[in-house]
Amino acid sequence: MKDQTLLVSSAQKLKQHGIKSTPQRQAILAYLMCSDEHPSITMIHQYLQKQDIKVSLATVYNTLELLAKSDLVSEVALDSAGHVRYDYFAKPYYHLICLECGKIEDIFDDTYLELEKLAQAQSDYEIVNSRYDVYGICPECQQKKANT
C-alpha cells in the first residue's frame, strides 16, 4: 500500500471506531476504502502480499470480522465460489447482484433507509443496521442469453 494519505485515513477510521490501529488493519481497511471490486478474504490477502505487506490469511479473516462488527465494512453476498465478499461502508448505498455472473454493483441511494424508520416506528426496535440487496440479471448476462 503506497498511498500514505489512505493509510492515515484508515488509521483515523479505526481510532474513531475504538479499534486498535495496527499496520495490517490499516492496510486491509485502506484497500477496502479504495477498492470497487468487493474483494473476498483471499483477494485481499493476495493483494497485500503483492504489496509486500506481511499478513496471514487468519489475520485478514479476523480483521474483517472485527471491521464488520464495527460497521466499517459490510459483508456482501457470496460469490459463485461461495466466498463472502466485503465492502467499505462510507455512505448509504445498496447492492445490485447478478444471479448469473455474480457481479456486484453499488447504487448510491439512501431511500431504502426509510424502511429502517418504518420498521422502528412499527416495532419500537432500536435499529442499528440494515442491509438491502437487489438480485437480478445484469445487462451483459441478459445479452448473452439473448444471443444463445
VMD Tcl script that builds the backbone (N, CA, C; Angstrom):
set m [mol new atoms 444]
animate dup $m
set s [atomselect $m all]
$s set {name element resname resid chain x y z} {
  {N N MET 1 A 0.866 -1.171 0.000}
  {CA C MET 1 A 0.000 0.000 0.000}
  {C C MET 1 A 0.906 1.225 0.000}
  {N N LYS 2 A 0.903 1.937 -1.088}
  {CA C LYS 2 A 1.818 3.069 -1.241}
  {C C LYS 2 A 1.187 4.414 -0.879}
  {N N ASP 3 A -0.127 4.496 -0.853}
  {CA C ASP 3 A -0.816 5.760 -0.630}
  {C C ASP 3 A -0.877 6.071 0.867}
  {N N GLN 4 A 0.031 6.928 1.328}
  {CA C GLN 4 A 0.108 7.277 2.748}
  {C C GLN 4 A -1.150 7.992 3.237}
  {N N THR 5 A -1.759 8.804 2.396}
  {CA C THR 5 A -2.979 9.517 2.778}
  {C C THR 5 A -4.080 8.531 3.112}
  {N N LEU 6 A -4.201 7.499 2.298}
  {CA C LEU 6 A -5.210 6.475 2.526}
  {C C LEU 6 A -4.925 5.686 3.807}
  {N N LEU 7 A -3.655 5.402 4.066}
  {CA C LEU 7 A -3.292 4.707 5.305}
  {C C LEU 7 A -3.597 5.554 6.533}
  {N N VAL 8 A -3.317 6.851 6.449}
  {CA C VAL 8 A -3.619 7.752 7.564}
  {C C VAL 8 A -5.133 7.812 7.775}
  {N N SER 9 A -5.879 7.903 6.689}
  {CA C SER 9 A -7.335 7.933 6.784}
  {C C SER 9 A -7.881 6.647 7.395}
  {N N SER 10 A -7.313 5.503 7.012}
  {CA C SER 10 A -7.776 4.239 7.585}
  {C C SER 10 A -7.440 4.168 9.071}
  {N N ALA 11 A -6.282 4.679 9.459}
  {CA C ALA 11 A -5.912 4.703 10.877}
  {C C ALA 11 A -6.882 5.577 11.677}
  {N N GLN 12 A -7.286 6.690 11.104}
  {CA C GLN 12 A -8.251 7.567 11.771}
  {C C GLN 12 A -9.610 6.883 11.920}
  {N N LYS 13 A -10.044 6.184 10.875}
  {CA C LYS 13 A -11.322 5.459 10.938}
  {C C LYS 13 A -11.287 4.391 12.025}
  {N N LEU 14 A -10.182 3.665 12.107}
  {CA C LEU 14 A -10.044 2.641 13.146}
  {C C LEU 14 A -10.154 3.276 14.529}
  {N N LYS 15 A -9.436 4.375 14.725}
  {CA C LYS 15 A -9.445 5.064 16.013}
  {C C LYS 15 A -10.851 5.562 16.354}
  {N N GLN 16 A -11.545 6.136 15.367}
  {CA C GLN 16 A -12.909 6.637 15.586}
  {C C GLN 16 A -13.857 5.533 16.038}
  {N N HIS 17 A -13.587 4.312 15.608}
  {CA C HIS 17 A -14.448 3.185 15.960}
  {C C HIS 17 A -13.906 2.381 17.146}
  {N N GLY 18 A -12.893 2.931 17.819}
  {CA C GLY 18 A -12.348 2.297 19.010}
  {C C GLY 18 A -11.581 1.012 18.749}
  {N N ILE 19 A -11.004 0.905 17.552}
  {CA C ILE 19 A -10.250 -0.280 17.170}
  {C C ILE 19 A -8.765 0.060 17.196}
  {N N LYS 20 A -7.983 -0.805 17.839}
  {CA C LYS 20 A -6.538 -0.599 17.871}
  {C C LYS 20 A -6.003 -0.596 16.441}
  {N N SER 21 A -5.222 0.405 16.132}
  {CA C SER 21 A -4.687 0.550 14.775}
  {C C SER 21 A -3.337 -0.162 14.669}
  {N N THR 22 A -3.299 -1.172 13.824}
  {CA C THR 22 A -2.048 -1.867 13.521}
  {C C THR 22 A -1.764 -1.675 12.037}
  {N N PRO 23 A -0.525 -1.844 11.613}
  {CA C PRO 23 A -0.228 -1.699 10.177}
  {C C PRO 23 A -1.063 -2.634 9.301}
  {N N GLN 24 A -1.316 -3.856 9.780}
  {CA C GLN 24 A -2.101 -4.802 8.999}
  {C C GLN 24 A -3.559 -4.339 8.877}
  {N N ARG 25 A -4.135 -3.903 9.973}
  {CA C ARG 25 A -5.522 -3.416 9.953}
  {C C ARG 25 A -5.638 -2.181 9.069}
  {N N GLN 26 A -4.664 -1.281 9.174}
  {CA C GLN 26 A -4.671 -0.083 8.330}
  {C C GLN 26 A -4.649 -0.468 6.855}
  {N N ALA 27 A -3.784 -1.402 6.509}
  {CA C ALA 27 A -3.647 -1.803 5.109}
  {C C ALA 27 A -4.915 -2.477 4.587}
  {N N ILE 28 A -5.513 -3.337 5.401}
  {CA C ILE 28 A -6.738 -4.023 4.985}
  {C C ILE 28 A -7.861 -3.016 4.781}
  {N N LEU 29 A -8.053 -2.127 5.751}
  {CA C LEU 29 A -9.114 -1.132 5.627}
  {C C LEU 29 A -8.839 -0.169 4.473}
  {N N ALA 30 A -7.585 0.267 4.317}
  {CA C ALA 30 A -7.239 1.180 3.220}
  {C C ALA 30 A -7.553 0.547 1.868}
  {N N TYR 31 A -7.231 -0.734 1.722}
  {CA C TYR 31 A -7.538 -1.424 0.468}
  {C C TYR 31 A -9.040 -1.443 0.211}
  {N N LEU 32 A -9.819 -1.744 1.237}
  {CA C LEU 32 A -11.272 -1.769 1.057}
  {C C LEU 32 A -11.832 -0.374 0.771}
  {N N MET 33 A -11.214 0.649 1.341}
  {CA C MET 33 A -11.680 2.013 1.124}
  {C C MET 33 A -11.511 2.445 -0.328}
  {N N CYS 34 A -10.522 1.901 -1.014}
  {CA C CYS 34 A -10.269 2.336 -2.386}
  {C C CYS 34 A -10.676 1.301 -3.433}
  {N N SER 35 A -11.096 0.124 -2.999}
  {CA C SER 35 A -11.449 -0.937 -3.932}
  {C C SER 35 A -12.912 -0.834 -4.354}
  {N N ASP 36 A -13.157 -1.079 -5.618}
  {CA C ASP 36 A -14.550 -1.117 -6.078}
  {C C ASP 36 A -14.925 -2.510 -6.577}
  {N N GLU 37 A -14.119 -3.521 -6.194}
  {CA C GLU 37 A -14.379 -4.871 -6.693}
  {C C GLU 37 A -15.000 -5.803 -5.663}
  {N N HIS 38 A -15.330 -5.320 -4.458}
  {CA C HIS 38 A -15.937 -6.155 -3.432}
  {C C HIS 38 A -15.123 -7.433 -3.239}
  {N N PRO 39 A -13.897 -7.302 -2.740}
  {CA C PRO 39 A -12.984 -8.444 -2.680}
  {C C PRO 39 A -13.347 -9.468 -1.601}
  {N N SER 40 A -12.907 -10.685 -1.827}
  {CA C SER 40 A -13.031 -11.763 -0.843}
  {C C SER 40 A -11.804 -11.719 0.075}
  {N N ILE 41 A -11.819 -12.539 1.110}
  {CA C ILE 41 A -10.673 -12.623 2.025}
  {C C ILE 41 A -9.412 -12.986 1.245}
  {N N THR 42 A -9.533 -13.967 0.371}
  {CA C THR 42 A -8.379 -14.416 -0.414}
  {C C THR 42 A -7.865 -13.307 -1.325}
  {N N MET 43 A -8.765 -12.582 -1.964}
  {CA C MET 43 A -8.349 -11.483 -2.851}
  {C C MET 43 A -7.599 -10.412 -2.070}
  {N N ILE 44 A -8.092 -10.080 -0.874}
  {CA C ILE 44 A -7.437 -9.073 -0.039}
  {C C ILE 44 A -6.047 -9.567 0.364}
  {N N HIS 45 A -5.964 -10.806 0.792}
  {CA C HIS 45 A -4.692 -11.390 1.204}
  {C C HIS 45 A -3.688 -11.370 0.056}
  {N N GLN 46 A -4.117 -11.780 -1.115}
  {CA C GLN 46 A -3.223 -11.793 -2.280}
  {C C GLN 46 A -2.756 -10.386 -2.641}
  {N N TYR 47 A -3.666 -9.418 -2.579}
  {CA C TYR 47 A -3.298 -8.026 -2.877}
  {C C TYR 47 A -2.226 -7.539 -1.899}
  {N N LEU 48 A -2.436 -7.791 -0.614}
  {CA C LEU 48 A -1.480 -7.325 0.396}
  {C C LEU 48 A -0.120 -7.983 0.224}
  {N N GLN 49 A -0.116 -9.257 -0.121}
  {CA C GLN 49 A 1.150 -9.942 -0.365}
  {C C GLN 49 A 1.889 -9.315 -1.549}
  {N N LYS 50 A 1.168 -8.958 -2.600}
  {CA C LYS 50 A 1.793 -8.313 -3.764}
  {C C LYS 50 A 2.366 -6.947 -3.401}
  {N N GLN 51 A 1.792 -6.331 -2.358}
  {CA C GLN 51 A 2.279 -5.031 -1.887}
  {C C GLN 51 A 3.385 -5.190 -0.848}
  {N N ASP 52 A 3.869 -6.410 -0.646}
  {CA C ASP 52 A 4.897 -6.726 0.349}
  {C C ASP 52 A 4.477 -6.394 1.774}
  {N N ILE 53 A 3.190 -6.562 2.056}
  {CA C ILE 53 A 2.685 -6.383 3.414}
  {C C ILE 53 A 2.535 -7.776 4.011}
  {N N LYS 54 A 3.269 -8.012 5.073}
  {CA C LYS 54 A 3.280 -9.324 5.719}
  {C C LYS 54 A 2.036 -9.477 6.593}
  {N N VAL 55 A 1.136 -10.337 6.160}
  {CA C VAL 55 A -0.095 -10.577 6.900}
  {C C VAL 55 A -0.574 -11.992 6.578}
  {N N SER 56 A -1.035 -12.684 7.605}
  {CA C SER 56 A -1.528 -14.049 7.394}
  {C C SER 56 A -2.990 -14.005 6.959}
  {N N LEU 57 A -3.431 -15.089 6.361}
  {CA C LEU 57 A -4.826 -15.210 5.958}
  {C C LEU 57 A -5.739 -15.123 7.184}
  {N N ALA 58 A -5.302 -15.718 8.296}
  {CA C ALA 58 A -6.083 -15.659 9.537}
  {C C ALA 58 A -6.231 -14.223 10.030}
  {N N THR 59 A -5.175 -13.421 9.904}
  {CA C THR 59 A -5.243 -12.016 10.318}
  {C C THR 59 A -6.227 -11.248 9.451}
  {N N VAL 60 A -6.224 -11.516 8.146}
  {CA C VAL 60 A -7.188 -10.861 7.252}
  {C C VAL 60 A -8.603 -11.241 7.679}
  {N N TYR 61 A -8.834 -12.529 7.904}
  {CA C TYR 61 A -10.155 -13.010 8.323}
  {C C TYR 61 A -10.588 -12.340 9.625}
  {N N ASN 62 A -9.732 -12.368 10.637}
  {CA C ASN 62 A -10.073 -11.791 11.939}
  {C C ASN 62 A -10.295 -10.286 11.861}
  {N N THR 63 A -9.489 -9.605 11.051}
  {CA C THR 63 A -9.646 -8.161 10.896}
  {C C THR 63 A -10.971 -7.838 10.227}
  {N N LEU 64 A -11.320 -8.578 9.185}
  {CA C LEU 64 A -12.593 -8.337 8.503}
  {C C LEU 64 A -13.776 -8.588 9.433}
  {N N GLU 65 A -13.667 -9.613 10.250}
  {CA C GLU 65 A -14.723 -9.896 11.224}
  {C C GLU 65 A -14.875 -8.727 12.197}
  {N N LEU 66 A -13.757 -8.194 12.677}
  {CA C LEU 66 A -13.768 -7.052 13.593}
  {C C LEU 66 A -14.336 -5.802 12.907}
  {N N LEU 67 A -13.904 -5.540 11.679}
  {CA C LEU 67 A -14.382 -4.362 10.946}
  {C C LEU 67 A -15.870 -4.464 10.641}
  {N N ALA 68 A -16.356 -5.666 10.360}
  {CA C ALA 68 A -17.782 -5.864 10.091}
  {C C ALA 68 A -18.600 -5.637 11.362}
  {N N LYS 69 A -18.115 -6.135 12.501}
  {CA C LYS 69 A -18.822 -5.922 13.773}
  {C C LYS 69 A -18.874 -4.446 14.141}
  {N N SER 70 A -17.889 -3.691 13.699}
  {CA C SER 70 A -17.824 -2.260 13.990}
  {C C SER 70 A -18.508 -1.414 12.918}
  {N N ASP 71 A -19.141 -2.050 11.952}
  {CA C ASP 71 A -19.851 -1.374 10.854}
  {C C ASP 71 A -18.958 -0.504 9.988}
  {N N LEU 72 A -17.685 -0.843 9.925}
  {CA C LEU 72 A -16.783 -0.155 9.000}
  {C C LEU 72 A -16.816 -0.800 7.617}
  {N N VAL 73 A -17.047 -2.089 7.584}
  {CA C VAL 73 A -17.197 -2.803 6.319}
  {C C VAL 73 A -18.452 -3.644 6.410}
  {N N SER 74 A -18.954 -4.028 5.254}
  {CA C SER 74 A -20.122 -4.904 5.236}
  {C C SER 74 A -19.795 -6.163 4.452}
  {N N GLU 75 A -20.422 -7.233 4.865}
  {CA C GLU 75 A -20.313 -8.476 4.130}
  {C C GLU 75 A -21.336 -8.434 3.014}
  {N N VAL 76 A -20.867 -8.711 1.809}
  {CA C VAL 76 A -21.742 -8.710 0.645}
  {C C VAL 76 A -22.060 -10.168 0.334}
  {N N ALA 77 A -22.992 -10.384 -0.532}
  {CA C ALA 77 A -23.417 -11.741 -0.889}
  {C C ALA 77 A -22.243 -12.632 -1.273}
  {N N LEU 78 A -22.483 -13.922 -1.196}
  {CA C LEU 78 A -21.470 -14.893 -1.596}
  {C C LEU 78 A -21.245 -14.835 -3.095}
  {N N ASP 79 A -19.994 -15.026 -3.511}
  {CA C ASP 79 A -19.709 -15.083 -4.940}
  {C C ASP 79 A -20.012 -16.489 -5.459}
  {N N SER 80 A -19.775 -16.722 -6.731}
  {CA C SER 80 A -20.112 -18.007 -7.335}
  {C C SER 80 A -19.317 -19.168 -6.738}
  {N N ALA 81 A -18.186 -18.876 -6.096}
  {CA C ALA 81 A -17.382 -19.913 -5.453}
  {C C ALA 81 A -17.757 -20.104 -3.980}
  {N N GLY 82 A -18.726 -19.330 -3.504}
  {CA C GLY 82 A -19.177 -19.453 -2.124}
  {C C GLY 82 A -18.394 -18.638 -1.125}
  {N N HIS 83 A -17.583 -17.683 -1.604}
  {CA C HIS 83 A -16.793 -16.837 -0.715}
  {C C HIS 83 A -17.538 -15.539 -0.414}
  {N N VAL 84 A -17.481 -15.122 0.852}
  {CA C VAL 84 A -18.069 -13.845 1.238}
  {C C VAL 84 A -17.234 -12.734 0.631}
  {N N ARG 85 A -17.882 -11.713 0.116}
  {CA C ARG 85 A -17.197 -10.539 -0.417}
  {C C ARG 85 A -17.404 -9.391 0.565}
  {N N TYR 86 A -16.478 -8.437 0.572}
  {CA C TYR 86 A -16.505 -7.348 1.545}
  {C C TYR 86 A -16.497 -5.993 0.847}
  {N N ASP 87 A -17.046 -5.013 1.554}
  {CA C ASP 87 A -17.162 -3.678 1.002}
  {C C ASP 87 A -17.037 -2.656 2.127}
  {N N TYR 88 A -16.320 -1.574 1.869}
  {CA C TYR 88 A -16.214 -0.472 2.823}
  {C C TYR 88 A -17.525 0.298 2.806}
  {N N PHE 89 A -18.003 0.669 3.975}
  {CA C PHE 89 A -19.295 1.341 4.080}
  {C C PHE 89 A -19.085 2.793 4.485}
  {N N ALA 90 A -18.964 3.677 3.499}
  {CA C ALA 90 A -18.709 5.090 3.775}
  {C C ALA 90 A -19.991 5.909 3.817}
  {N N LYS 91 A -20.909 5.609 2.921}
  {CA C LYS 91 A -22.184 6.321 2.879}
  {C C LYS 91 A -23.257 5.332 2.441}
  {N N PRO 92 A -24.506 5.625 2.750}
  {CA C PRO 92 A -25.570 4.668 2.452}
  {C C PRO 92 A -25.661 4.309 0.962}
  {N N TYR 93 A -25.793 3.034 0.722}
  {CA C TYR 93 A -25.965 2.516 -0.630}
  {C C TYR 93 A -26.467 1.093 -0.526}
  {N N TYR 94 A -26.869 0.557 -1.644}
  {CA C TYR 94 A -27.239 -0.847 -1.669}
  {C C TYR 94 A -26.578 -1.506 -2.862}
  {N N HIS 95 A -26.711 -2.823 -2.930}
  {CA C HIS 95 A -26.038 -3.591 -3.974}
  {C C HIS 95 A -27.028 -4.159 -4.978}
  {N N LEU 96 A -26.610 -4.160 -6.227}
  {CA C LEU 96 A -27.262 -4.931 -7.284}
  {C C LEU 96 A -26.362 -6.132 -7.516}
  {N N ILE 97 A -26.917 -7.328 -7.435}
  {CA C ILE 97 A -26.115 -8.539 -7.551}
  {C C ILE 97 A -26.662 -9.400 -8.680}
  {N N CYS 98 A -25.808 -9.716 -9.632}
  {CA C CYS 98 A -26.223 -10.544 -10.771}
  {C C CYS 98 A -26.261 -12.006 -10.345}
  {N N LEU 99 A -27.387 -12.644 -10.585}
  {CA C LEU 99 A -27.557 -14.055 -10.238}
  {C C LEU 99 A -26.821 -14.981 -11.202}
  {N N GLU 100 A -26.432 -14.474 -12.353}
  {CA C GLU 100 A -25.736 -15.298 -13.343}
  {C C GLU 100 A -24.220 -15.279 -13.140}
  {N N CYS 101 A -23.630 -14.083 -13.154}
  {CA C CYS 101 A -22.162 -13.978 -13.107}
  {C C CYS 101 A -21.629 -13.554 -11.742}
  {N N GLY 102 A -22.504 -13.110 -10.851}
  {CA C GLY 102 A -22.074 -12.710 -9.516}
  {C C GLY 102 A -21.560 -11.292 -9.403}
  {N N LYS 103 A -21.619 -10.528 -10.487}
  {CA C LYS 103 A -21.151 -9.139 -10.437}
  {C C LYS 103 A -21.954 -8.371 -9.398}
  {N N ILE 104 A -21.271 -7.485 -8.684}
  {CA C ILE 104 A -21.899 -6.676 -7.645}
  {C C ILE 104 A -21.666 -5.209 -7.974}
  {N N GLU 105 A -22.739 -4.445 -8.002}
  {CA C GLU 105 A -22.636 -3.013 -8.261}
  {C C GLU 105 A -23.207 -2.244 -7.079}
  {N N ASP 106 A -22.582 -1.109 -6.743}
  {CA C ASP 106 A -23.083 -0.232 -5.690}
  {C C ASP 106 A -24.047 0.772 -6.289}
  {N N ILE 107 A -25.173 0.972 -5.625}
  {CA C ILE 107 A -26.139 2.002 -6.010}
  {C C ILE 107 A -26.196 2.991 -4.855}
  {N N PHE 108 A -25.681 4.186 -5.083}
  {CA C PHE 108 A -25.609 5.197 -4.036}
  {C C PHE 108 A -26.927 5.963 -3.978}
  {N N ASP 109 A -27.819 5.440 -3.170}
  {CA C ASP 109 A -29.153 5.994 -2.990}
  {C C ASP 109 A -29.598 5.573 -1.599}
  {N N ASP 110 A -29.960 6.514 -0.772}
  {CA C ASP 110 A -30.281 6.173 0.609}
  {C C ASP 110 A -31.775 6.069 0.891}
  {N N THR 111 A -32.607 6.027 -0.149}
  {CA C THR 111 A -34.050 5.972 0.095}
  {C C THR 111 A -34.469 4.696 0.812}
  {N N TYR 112 A -33.673 3.633 0.694}
  {CA C TYR 112 A -34.015 2.392 1.406}
  {C C TYR 112 A -33.973 2.587 2.921}
  {N N LEU 113 A -33.293 3.620 3.402}
  {CA C LEU 113 A -33.221 3.869 4.841}
  {C C LEU 113 A -34.585 4.228 5.430}
  {N N GLU 114 A -35.519 4.646 4.555}
  {CA C GLU 114 A -36.879 4.907 5.017}
  {C C GLU 114 A -37.506 3.642 5.595}
  {N N LEU 115 A -37.088 2.489 5.077}
  {CA C LEU 115 A -37.593 1.217 5.603}
  {C C LEU 115 A -37.156 1.009 7.057}
  {N N GLU 116 A -35.949 1.478 7.396}
  {CA C GLU 116 A -35.488 1.391 8.782}
  {C C GLU 116 A -36.391 2.217 9.689}
  {N N LYS 117 A -36.712 3.427 9.244}
  {CA C LYS 117 A -37.577 4.298 10.045}
  {C C LYS 117 A -38.952 3.669 10.227}
  {N N LEU 118 A -39.480 3.085 9.168}
  {CA C LEU 118 A -40.780 2.431 9.231}
  {C C LEU 118 A -40.742 1.233 10.192}
  {N N ALA 119 A -39.690 0.437 10.096}
  {CA C ALA 119 A -39.549 -0.725 10.982}
  {C C ALA 119 A -39.461 -0.290 12.438}
  {N N GLN 120 A -38.714 0.768 12.690}
  {CA C GLN 120 A -38.569 1.253 14.058}
  {C C GLN 120 A -39.901 1.782 14.589}
  {N N ALA 121 A -40.601 2.539 13.766}
  {CA C ALA 121 A -41.877 3.114 14.183}
  {C C ALA 121 A -42.908 2.025 14.481}
  {N N GLN 122 A -42.884 0.959 13.712}
  {CA C GLN 122 A -43.876 -0.097 13.882}
  {C C GLN 122 A -43.515 -1.113 14.962}
  {N N SER 123 A -42.252 -1.128 15.380}
  {CA C SER 123 A -41.824 -2.194 16.289}
  {C C SER 123 A -41.223 -1.710 17.603}
  {N N ASP 124 A -40.866 -0.439 17.675}
  {CA C ASP 124 A -40.137 0.113 18.814}
  {C C ASP 124 A -38.746 -0.486 18.973}
  {N N TYR 125 A -38.246 -1.155 17.950}
  {CA C TYR 125 A -36.854 -1.619 17.967}
  {C C TYR 125 A -35.941 -0.409 17.835}
  {N N GLU 126 A -34.757 -0.493 18.398}
  {CA C GLU 126 A -33.710 0.468 18.108}
  {C C GLU 126 A -32.935 -0.125 16.934}
  {N N ILE 127 A -33.092 0.454 15.783}
  {CA C ILE 127 A -32.457 -0.065 14.571}
  {C C ILE 127 A -30.988 0.369 14.586}
  {N N VAL 128 A -30.082 -0.598 14.467}
  {CA C VAL 128 A -28.661 -0.286 14.474}
  {C C VAL 128 A -28.007 -0.526 13.120}
  {N N ASN 129 A -28.653 -1.305 12.281}
  {CA C ASN 129 A -28.063 -1.592 10.979}
  {C C ASN 129 A -29.104 -2.283 10.114}
  {N N SER 130 A -28.933 -2.184 8.820}
  {CA C SER 130 A -29.775 -2.928 7.900}
  {C C SER 130 A -28.971 -3.194 6.644}
  {N N ARG 131 A -29.522 -4.067 5.830}
  {CA C ARG 131 A -28.843 -4.422 4.596}
  {C C ARG 131 A -29.899 -4.569 3.515}
  {N N TYR 132 A -29.620 -4.022 2.379}
  {CA C TYR 132 A -30.573 -4.080 1.277}
  {C C TYR 132 A -29.813 -4.480 0.021}
  {N N ASP 133 A -30.132 -5.640 -0.499}
  {CA C ASP 133 A -29.508 -6.142 -1.723}
  {C C ASP 133 A -30.609 -6.429 -2.733}
  {N N VAL 134 A -30.348 -6.114 -3.973}
  {CA C VAL 134 A -31.289 -6.372 -5.057}
  {C C VAL 134 A -30.640 -7.371 -5.995}
  {N N TYR 135 A -31.359 -8.439 -6.314}
  {CA C TYR 135 A -30.832 -9.502 -7.164}
  {C C TYR 135 A -31.515 -9.468 -8.518}
  {N N GLY 136 A -30.743 -9.727 -9.554}
  {CA C GLY 136 A -31.288 -9.755 -10.899}
  {C C GLY 136 A -30.254 -10.280 -11.874}
  {N N ILE 137 A -30.471 -9.995 -13.136}
  {CA C ILE 137 A -29.557 -10.405 -14.199}
  {C C ILE 137 A -28.995 -9.139 -14.834}
  {N N CYS 138 A -27.658 -9.010 -14.828}
  {CA C CYS 138 A -27.009 -7.797 -15.353}
  {C C CYS 138 A -27.205 -7.713 -16.869}
  {N N PRO 139 A -27.020 -6.517 -17.439}
  {CA C PRO 139 A -27.199 -6.350 -18.886}
  {C C PRO 139 A -26.315 -7.273 -19.725}
  {N N GLU 140 A -25.079 -7.503 -19.279}
  {CA C GLU 140 A -24.179 -8.369 -20.036}
  {C C GLU 140 A -24.709 -9.804 -20.095}
  {N N CYS 141 A -25.183 -10.299 -18.964}
  {CA C CYS 141 A -25.728 -11.657 -18.938}
  {C C CYS 141 A -27.043 -11.753 -19.705}
  {N N GLN 142 A -27.833 -10.684 -19.664}
  {CA C GLN 142 A -29.063 -10.658 -20.461}
  {C C GLN 142 A -28.731 -10.752 -21.943}
  {N N GLN 143 A -27.681 -10.024 -22.342}
  {CA C GLN 143 A -27.261 -10.037 -23.749}
  {C C GLN 143 A -26.773 -11.428 -24.156}
  {N N LYS 144 A -26.003 -12.053 -23.263}
  {CA C LYS 144 A -25.520 -13.406 -23.546}
  {C C LYS 144 A -26.680 -14.364 -23.758}
  {N N LYS 145 A -27.710 -14.253 -22.896}
  {CA C LYS 145 A -28.881 -15.117 -23.028}
  {C C LYS 145 A -29.622 -14.854 -24.334}
  {N N ALA 146 A -29.705 -13.583 -24.701}
  {CA C ALA 146 A -30.423 -13.221 -25.928}
  {C C ALA 146 A -29.704 -13.742 -27.165}
  {N N ASN 147 A -28.379 -13.864 -27.069}
  {CA C ASN 147 A -27.593 -14.306 -28.214}
  {C C ASN 147 A -27.464 -15.831 -28.309}
  {N N THR 148 A -28.014 -16.551 -27.340}
  {CA C THR 148 A -27.897 -18.016 -27.399}
  {C C THR 148 A -29.153 -18.662 -27.901}
}
mol reanalyze $m
mol bondsrecalc $m
mol representation Tube
mol addrep $m
